[in-house]
Amino acid sequence: MDRIDVDALRTFQVAARHQHLGRAAEALQVDQSTVSRKIARLESEVGVALFDRVGRSVRLTPAGARFFARTERLLEELRDSVAEAAGTASPESGEVRVGFLHTVGAHWLPDRLARFLEAHPRVRFTLREGAASEVVGGVLQGSLDLGIVGPPPTGSRELEIRPLFRERVAVVVPAGHRLSTQSSCTLRDLADEPLILPRSRSGLRKVVDDAFAREGIEARVAYEGDDFTIVEGLVEAGLGTTLLPMPLPMPSERVAVVPLRQPPIARTMALCWDRRRPLPPAASLFVDRLLADANEPFDPPLSAAYGPELNGAEPGAPVAETASP
C-alpha cells in the first residue's frame, strides 16, 4: 500500500466516472493499456477488486465504490493543501499570524492593518492578544510569525527585535482626586497612593516597577490585573490610582489623566520574530510596511495622548526610557 501514488488514484477516479477504459484513456490522453495497467497495479496494492469488467466497460464493485468516495476526499484535500501552500508562498495572498499586547490592539495595530490591507487585500491575518511572555513564547514556538511587545524582550538570541514606537505613560486618577487638577505630577506624589497595576512582571509592569525603583519609592499595590479596561474601571470607582500608556483604553469623564513631570517615562514597543526560520513572504511584506512607518519616536503624539489641553506639559520635553532594547 505504501507504493500507491497520486497518479494511480487519479486514473482510478477517471475510470470510475466514465465506466469505460477507452473513454478514460481518451480523457487522460494515454493508451488504454496504460489505464488497465495502472488500475491492475492499484487493485494489487489495495488487495481487492475495484471494478467488475464487462468488455471494455467497467463498474465499481461495492469495495470500489467505498474506495472511490474516500479517494475523492483525499484528492480534494491534497489539492487544497497544494493551493494553501502556494498561497503561503505568495506575499500577496498568504497568512500572517501576529501576537500583540492589549494597548497595541486598541488603536495602533488596527490602523496599520487597515492601511496594509488596502494595498494587499488578499493577505489574511490571524491575531492573538496576550501578555508579553505569551506573545514571545508564541513567536519562539512557531505558532506566531510576529510579535509586538514592550519593552523589547531581552535574553533571547533567537529573536530579531526592531523598535516601532514609544508609548507615553501617564498617571490616571479618579475624577475629583487631589491630583486631578494638577498640570503634572511626580512619581513621589504617588508614594502613599493605593496603586492598581498589571499583574504580569513583564511589559508595562516592568516599566513601572523600574521607575519606582530608580526613584527609591516603594509602590503600594492594592490590586493587580492585566486587563487595562478593568484597571481603568477600578480607578473610575475610586479604588486606586494607576499608570497607563496613552491613550486610555476607554475615554472616560470619571478619571483624570495627569502627565508625569519627574520622571517622564515611556515604554518602547518593538516588533520581533524568530530569526532561526525565514518569515513567510506575506509576513515579510507586513514587516517592511511597519518598519517603514516607524519614523516618529512617539505614537500617538503628545496632544493625542493627553488630550487637546496638554495640562501644562511641555511638548518638546524629553521623555526618559524606562527600558532599553
PyMOL commands that set and color helices and strands:
alter all, ss='L'
color gray80, all
select helices_A, chain A and resi 6-18+21-28+32-46+62-88+102-119+132-141+187-190+204-215+228-236+281-293+302-306
alter helices_A, ss='H'
color red, helices_A
select strands_A, chain A and resi 51-54+57-60+95-100+124-129+146-149+159-174+185-186+194-197+220-224+242-245+255-258+260-262+265-274+320-321
alter strands_A, ss='S'
color yellow, strands_A
deselect
rebuild
show_as cartoon
